[in-house]
Amino acid sequence: MAAPFAFRHVVVVGGMVLALGAALGLGSVGALEVIGAPAAGATSSTLYVSTSGNGTTPSAGCTTGYATIQDAVTEAVSGDTIDVCPGTYPEQVEITKSDLKIVGSGSSGVDATVVEPTLNNTIAPFDFTDTNFPLGFTPYKVVPIIYVTPDETGVTLSDLQVNADDSEEEDPGYLFGIYYAATSSGDITDVTYTGTPTTAHSGGSQNTAIFADYGTTMSITNSHVSEFYKEGIVCAGDCTITGNTVTGVGPTGVDVGPISSGEFGIGMYEGATGTVSDNTVSDDDYVSQSDIATGIRVAEASNVSVTDNTLTDDNVGISVQSLGKDDGVTSTAAKVSGVTVTDNTIDYNSTYTTGADGTLDNADGTQGIVVASYAGPHPSSVSAVVEDNTLDGPGFDDSSVTPDVTDTGLQVGDQNATPGSQFATVGGALSVTAAGNTFSGWTADATVLGTNDGSATADLELNNFEGASEFGVDNLSGTADSEGSGGTGTTTAVTVDATSNWWGCTTGPSTTSPCVAASSGVDDAPVLASAVVSGVSSSGTATATNAGTTVTASGNGVVNLGQYSGNPEASALESTTGVYFDVNLSPGNTFT
């Protein structure tokens, strides 16, 4: 029988017991035995953190445990869970391990787990500077409160509150609440971010609540973000962003509100892919420039689905755009394609009153959905499908201010920019398909401004255009109005396909109420004699009935049904019933 060991030293390192001793009878020292090392399939451990912790004991319960989250992270191994008890933890947390779960006791209320900057409210930069942030962020340093380092995967954060009140970075840089660095991954669930930075910091207005950098794979769900002072949730990787509430600070601008620039609620930026769904985004409002603050922004990104979101009182509800920037990989601009904007509700609740900017909550120049290729060093193409959205505009009937042409439910293209601005060259090609959308309360339900580098197409069919104060569809491409303020040239003229739409009355577009008009350059015939009716299903069957015709579709998705008053074809049709209808099915449907 082999002789037993006589242990001389027992050392605990990273959760493993290292036993160093000499085998009796061998007369030598140097045998090393690892006891309790994590093995494949081993049960993970739970480490506890408590405000009353002694800093060394990972015991169960909230009476002892580690004193800081960072202490627990340092001692944990992959697969462990760190249970953080109620209380406030004034620290920055750097996560350098994969497959780690940090679970708080709640993201709000008296039992919340609150992570905030150190006692002097100064957030120190970590030893990492990203030189390739999307959309020109160009931070000096990464300054996060919770930091997941590059390449760490499977890091979960849940039931936490991140508080950046009165905080500022130690050196110039961008303040982040939670930052997942490049090629990391994980889940963020039931996390609350709030924080009013110091006056000095908020003047720069460059802080973001949750940021997922290039190459990340993230799920961000059921979280609440407010007072973020620039960007709420940003993804430059592959992200599922679902069920979150993102609330801006309301009116901002020069001498207005706490910051001087516009906010963006949720951003899918520069190479991002994934889904933005079932979120509530509100109060992103920049009064100094009407079309800058945006609820959900897809920029330089393709294959993104924006669906079932509710957006309220944002200057722009949803934008799909290219800024002509490098795609982050090569020196050419990303081609924005495969973007769908479906089943979203966009609303403006505040009352519009007189004044150059209207009320601060609904500045003159609001837009529901914008699809545009802005000018930049690499003009690029942008295409999107915009279907089955409800767009309720601010309404200007009681205002003494004449709203400008950008007060529109759907904007295709953008006006040429002022020379010398960041968009001072040319915009690229555009393609928009819009169907099944319902508009109300706009100056123009849809406005086509076009582009001046490449083609532009606007296919607008089976929409409900009604209640517009000027036009159901206004085509400004090729006119002086497409130059914009200080612009030097018009966009290329585009003929807009707006056939098979409802114009508020049975006879089609007209300036006579309740009809809405179509401008020149709009192909509007044939017209629908009744409003488009939609059937929605997520459980097996969608049914839409319109003027005696019923369409039933098996599967999941949206079916839109419109009725013509007569034969929409120029030639006669044989064996007809005299009822003519048009059907549109939503993108990605599973109807059989």
N, C-alpha and C positions, 0 to 999 in steps of 0.2 A: 504494500500500500504506500502510495506516495506520501512523503512527509508533509504535514501542514505548514502553512505560513505563519510566521510570527510577525505581525504588522508593527512597523515602527512609526509610520506616519499615515494619517488618513486626511486627505485634502478634498474639499468640495469645490469643484470648478464647473460653473455653468450647469448645475443640476446633476452632475455625474460625480460619483465617489471614486477617487483614485487611491488605491491601496498600494503602498510601497513597502516592501519588506524583504526579508532574507529567508530562503528555504532552509529549514533546519536540516542539518546534516550535510548541506552543500557548501557551507562556509563562505558563501558569497552573497553580495547584495546586488540588486538590480532587477529582480523580478517585478513586473508591473502588471497589476490586475485591475481591470475596469469593471466596477460593479454598478449596476443600475443604468448603464448607458442606454439611450433610446434605441430600440430595435424596430425593425419593420413591423408595422401593425401594433406597436406598443400603445397603450392608453396614454393620452396626453394629460398634462398636469394643469391645475388651476392655481395661479398665483394671485394673491390678494393685495390690494393697495388701500390704505386707510389714512385719513388725516391724523389718526392717533397711532399710526404704525411706528414701530421701533426702527424701521429702516433695514432690517436684516431678516426678519422671520416671515416666510410666505405662508402663514397659517390660515386656516379657514376662518371666515367671518370677518367682521369689520372692527373688531376690538384691537387687533394687532395688524400684522402684515407689513408690507413695504411702505415707506413714508412717501415715496414719489412714484409716479408712473414710470419714469426713466429708470429708476432702480430695478423695477420689475422687468422692464424690457431688457435691461442689461443681463439679468440672471436667467431669463427665459430661453427656451430652446424652441426650434420649429415645432409647431403643432400645439403649443401651449395656449391657454386662455388666461388673460389678465383681467380679473374682476375688480373694477374700481368702485369703491364704496362712495356713498353720497359725500359731498363736500366740494371745496374749491381747491384746486391744485395749481399754484402759481409757478409754472414751469414751461419750458419748451421740451417737446418729446421728439427724439430722433429714433426712427425705427430702422434697424439695420439687419433684420431677420425676416425670412419668409414664413408663410403659414402661421401667422400670429393673429390672435383675436384680442382686441381690447374692448371690453364691454363695460359700459358705465351703468349707473343705477337709474338713469333717466335723463332726457334732454331738456326738461323744464320742471318747474315747481320746486318745492322745498327739498325734495330728495334728489335733485339733479346732481350729476357729476359735471363739474365746471372746470375746464382747462383754460387758463388765461396766462398772459405773459408774466414774467417774473415781477417781484414786488415793486420794482421801480418802473414798471410798465414799458420797459425797453426790450425789444425783441432783437436778439443778436443774430447776425447772419450765420448760416452754416457754411462750412468749408466747401462750398460748391457754387459755381456760377454757370448758369446755362446761357450759352451764347446764341442759341438758336430757337428762341421762343417764337410761337406763332403770331402772325399779324403785327409784327413790329413791336412787341412788348419791350424788347431790349432792356431787360432789367440789369442793374448793376450787380445785385446779389440776390440770392434766394433767401427770403426772410419769412419763414413759416412758423406757426405755432406748433403744428404737428407735421412732421416731415417723414415721408417714406422714401428712403434713398433709392437710387437707380437699381433696377434689376431685382428688387425684392418683390416676390409674388405672393398672392393669397393673403394679403393683409386686410383684416376686417376691422372696421371701426363702427361701433353702434352705441346708441343710448348715451350720447355725450353732448355737452354744450361747450362750444368754443366761443370765448368772449374776448373781443379785442378792444373793449372800451378804453379810451384815453391812451391808446398804445401808439408806439412809433418804432420804426426800425433804427437800429444802432447806427448803421451806415446807409447811404443812399441805396435804395433797392425797392423791390415790390413786396408788400406785406401780404402774406397768404394766411388764411385760417388753416386750411389743410392742403398740403401739396404732395401729390404723388409724382415722383420724378420719372424721367424717361424709362420706358420698358418695365415699369413696375405694374402691379395689378392688385385688385382687391375690391371690397364692397364697403360702401358707406350707407348705413341704414339708421334712420331715426336720430340724426344728428342736427343740432341747432347751431347756427352761426349768427352772432349779433355783435355789433361793436361800432362805436363811434370813435375813430382815431383822433389823435390830437389835432388841433387847428393847423399846426405846421404840416402835419402829414396829409390831412384831408385836402389841403390846398393843391397838393400834387395829384390827389384823387386816383392813386394807382394801387388799389388793393383789391384782392379777390378772395371770396369766401372759400371756394373749393376749386382746385386746379388739378387737372389730369394732363400731364405733358405727353409729348410724342411717344407713340408705341405702347402706351398704357392700355390695359383692358380693365374696364371699370363698370361697376353697377352702383348707381347713386339713387337711392329710393327713400321716400317718405321722410325727407329732411326739410328743414325750415331755414331759410336764409333771408336775412334782412340787414340793413345798414352796411352794405358791402362796399359802397363808395366807388365802384367802378364796374366790376364784373361779379355776378353772383356765382354761377357754376360754369366752368370752362372745361371743354374736352378737346384735346388734339389727338386722341387715340381712338379706340373702339369702345364706345360707351352706351350703356342703357341708362337713361335718365328718366325716372318714372315716379309719379306721385309726390313730387316735391312742391313746396310753396316758396316762391321767390318774390320778395317785396322790396321795391326800390324806395328811396327816401322821398319820392315826389318831386316837385319842381326843383330843378338845378339850373345853373347857368351863371354867367357873370353877374356878381352881386345878388344872386338868387340862390337860396338854399345853402346847404353845408359845403358843396363842392362846386367847381366851376365848369365841369364837363359832364357829358351825358353818361348814363348807366346802361348796362346791358344785362338782362336777367340771366339767360342761358345762352352760351355760345358753343357751337360746334365748328372748330376752326382748323384750317390748313391741314387737310389730310384726314380729318376725323370721319368716322363712320358710326352708324348705330341708330338708336331710336330715342326720340324725345317725346314722351307720351304722358297724358293724364296729369300734367303739371298745372299749377295756378301761378301766373306771373302778372304782376301789376306795378303801376306807379313808376315806370321808367320814363321820365319826362324831362327833356332838356329844352328850355324855353329860348335859348340863344340861337339854336339852329334846329329847324323843325324836324329834320329827318335823320337825327343822329341816334337818339336813345331808342333802344329796341328791346322788346320782350324776349323773343327767341331769334337768334341770329345764326344762320348757316353761311359761313364764309370760307371760300377756297376748299370746300369739302364736298364729297360726293357720296352717293348711296346712304343718304340720311333720310329717315322717316320722321316727320313731325306730325303727330296725330293726337286728337282728343284732348288738346290743351285748352285752357281758359285764360284769355289775356284781357286785362282791363286797364284802361287809362295809360297805355304806353304810346309814345309818339308814333312808333311803328310797331305793330303787333308782331309780325314775323317777316324776316328778310332772308332771301336766298341770293347770294351775291358773290362776285369775284372783285377783288380790289387790284387785280393785275399783279399780284405779288408772286414771288417764287413759291413753288409748292412745298418747300422745305426739304426736298430731295435733289431736285435738279434746278437749273436756272431758268426754267420755263414756268409759266403760271399754270396752276391747276385748272383742269377743265371740270367745271361743276356740273355734274350730271347724276341721274338716278335719284334726284331729290323729290320726295312727295310731301305735300302739305295738305292733309286731309282731316275732315271732321273736327276742326278747331272752332272755338267760339271767341270772337273778338268783339269787345264792347267798350263803350265810353260812357261812364256813369255821371261824370261831373257836368254841371251846366255851363255851357259856353256863354260868355258875356262879352261886352265890348272891350276894346283894347287891342293893341297891335299883336299881342300874343294870346288874346282871349283870356280865359282863366289859365292860371298856371298849370292846372291839371290837364287841360286840353288845348295845347298851343295850336295856333293856326298852322296847318301843315301836317296834320295827322294822316297816317296811312295805315290801312289794315294789313295788307300783304304786299311786299315789294320784291320783285325779281329783276335784278339789274346786274350788268357788267360795268363796273365803274372803271374809269381810266386809270392806268398805272403803267409800270415799266414793261409789262407783258400782257397786253390786252387778251382776254381769254373768253371762251364760250361758256354760257350759263344756260341750263335747261332745267325746267321744273314742271311738275304736274300739281295743279292747285284744284282740289275737288272737295265738294260737300262741306264747305266751311260756311259758317254764319257770321256775317260781318255787319255789325250794327255801329254806324258812325256816330260822331258827336252831335250832329244836327246843328245847323247854323240859322235856322229860320228866324230866331228871335234876336239875332245879332246885328248890330249896325256895321260890323266889319264884313267886307267882301272876302270870303275865303279864297286862297290862291289855288292854283291848279293841282297842287299836291295833296289837297284834301280828298283823298280817294280811297275806295275800298281795296282795289287791286291796281298796283302800278307796275307796268311793264317797261323796263328801261329807266333811264334817268337823264335829267337835263345836263347839258354840257357844263362843266365846272368853270369857275372863275380862273383865268390864267394865273399861274403861280401857286395855285392851291395843290393839295396832295393828289388831286384827281385831274391834273391839268392836261393830260394828253388825250387819248381816245379810249372809248369803251369797246368791248368785243361783241361777238354774236350772241343773240338771245333767242330762246324758244320757250314759249309758255303754252301749256294746254290747261284750260280752266273749264270745269263743268260741275253742275250741281250746286253751285254756290248761291247763297241768298244774301242780297245786299239791302241795306236801308240806312237812311240818315247821312248820306254822303253828298258832297257837291257833284262828284262824278263817281258812279259805282266802279267803273274801270277806266283807267287812263293809260294810253299807250304813248310813251315818249320815244321809244326806239333807241337806236345806237348809231354810232358813226364809224364803226369798223366791223364789217361783216353784216350778215343778214339778221333780220329780226322777224319772228313770226309770233302772232298772237291768235290762238285758236280758242275762241270763247263760245262754247255751246252749252245749251241746256242749263243756263243760269237764270235766276230770278233777279232781273234788274227792276227795282221799283223804289220810289220815294226819293230819287236823286233830285237835287235842286236845279241841276243844269243838264247833265247827260247821264244816260245809262252807260254808254261807252263814248269816250272822248278820245279821238285820235289826233294827237298834237305832233306826231312825227313829221319831219320835213317842213315844219313851220318855224317862224321866228320864236314862237313860244317854247320851242324845244331847246333854245339856246341856253336858257337859264340866266341867272344874274351875272352879267359880265361875260357871258359866253361869246365865242367868236364865230360860231358856225352852227348851222342847223343839223339835225340828225337826218338820216336817210328816210325818205317817205316809205311807209308801210301800209298796205291795205289789210285791215283787220277783218278776220273771219268771225263775225258775230251772228252767224245764222242759227236758227232754231233756239232762240231765247224768248223768255217772257219779258215784256216791256211795260208791265203794269196795267195793260188793257188788252182786249181781244184783237184790236186792229194793228198793233205793232207800234214802233217808235213814233213819238209825236211830242210836240211842245204843249199839247192840250192835256191838262190833268184829267185822270190820274196816270196818263201815259208818261213815259220818260223818253227823252230824245236820243237820237244817235247823231254824232257829228259827221262831217264829210270824211271820206276815206274809210267808212265802216260798211262792210257787206252784211246787211241785216236780214235779207229775205232768204228762205221763208221764216215766218215768225210763229211762235207758239200762241195758241188761243187760250191757254190756261197756264197757271203757274206750275212749275215743276214740283212734283210730289216725290219724296224720297222714302224708300223702305230700308230699314236698317236691321241687320241681324248679326248677332255674335253667337247664336246658339242653334242655327240650322235652317231657318226660313226667313226670307225678306219679302214683304208684300207691299206694293204701292198701287193705290187706286186713284185714277185721275179721269174725271168726266166720263165715267162708265166703263173705262178700260182698267183691268187689273192685271198686273204682272207679278208673278210669284217666282222667286229664285231660290233654289235649294243650295245651301252652303252659307258661308259667312261673308259679310261685306255690305255695301250700300248699292241699291239699285235706284236710279233716277228715271222718272217717267214724265214725259211731256206730251201734250196733245196739240196737233195742228188743227186749224179750222177747215182746211181743205187739203187737196192733194199737193204735197210739197214738191213733187216732180213735175218737170215741164211736160213730159209725155204722159199719155193716158195709161192707167194701170188696169189690167183686166181682172174681173171677178173680185172687185173690192166691196167692202161693206160700207164704205163712205167714212170710215173712222181711220185716221192716220196718227201714228204716234212715233215717238223717238225714245230710245232706251239707252242709258249710259250705266256702266258698271264701274265701281270704284277700283282703283289700282290695288293689286294684291289680293283681290277677292278669291274665294274658293268655290264660287258658284259652279254647279255642274249642269 
